[in-house]
């Protein structure tokens, strides 16, 4: 009887160890995983989880404008931080999201630059203190981070820097879903092109009509030129987006249910 009990305990321990290894072994097999895990997550607990969705095309038709959506809504617990990065970009960090209110979903859609084929990941810090990770691999011909922005050859942006177009989709409902989309004129220069210094939006804050913060963001140069940011909201009939770039310029725009 004692031998059976010991055998059952050993089998249970082996099953737990196998499950834990499967939860922490990089499913994308990236050579940068260990380094970037330490950089972004430190020694915190983490596990890979399909409930963290990272959506992007399998191939980057335009490596300077790759659509990406990260969504952690399926975790069904409060989220305090989401870090988005691309393993093999020369500048890996893309964005960090800090959801501050349950009227905004722990999600974001945007466009990014990729330098080469790479894993694109999202790490989500949930209320239980664990980082949950999702990611996808994208193939690319390359060069997205080292291509000069179109603004370099077009004087238009200098007089229109920071101008925003905004739209709030779906009729307002007290508890209904809605999507807010903001497009900002900005070159988002990476500093990796000779003679063109870093020039990018580095901070953003989404607020309700009363100025209550809903989400705070930290952005990096791999966000595409003329960024387009989309947020999923609930029960919000007007929004304001404030931004500041690394040269100290600040911009803001407001949108209501009629789209302006």
ABEGO torsion letter per residue (X at the ends): XAAAAAAAAAAAAAAAAAAAAAAABBAAGBAAAAAAAAAAAEABBBBBBAABBBBBBABBABAABBBBBBBAAAAGBBBABBBBBBAABABABABBBBBABAABBBBBBBBBBBABBBBBBBBBBBAAGBBBBBBBBBBBAEGAAABBBAAAABAAAAAABGBBBBBBBEBBBAABBBBBBBBBBBAGBAGABBGBBBBBBABBBBBBAAGBBABBBBBBAABBBGBBBBBBBBGBABBBBBBBBAAGBBBBBBBBAAGX
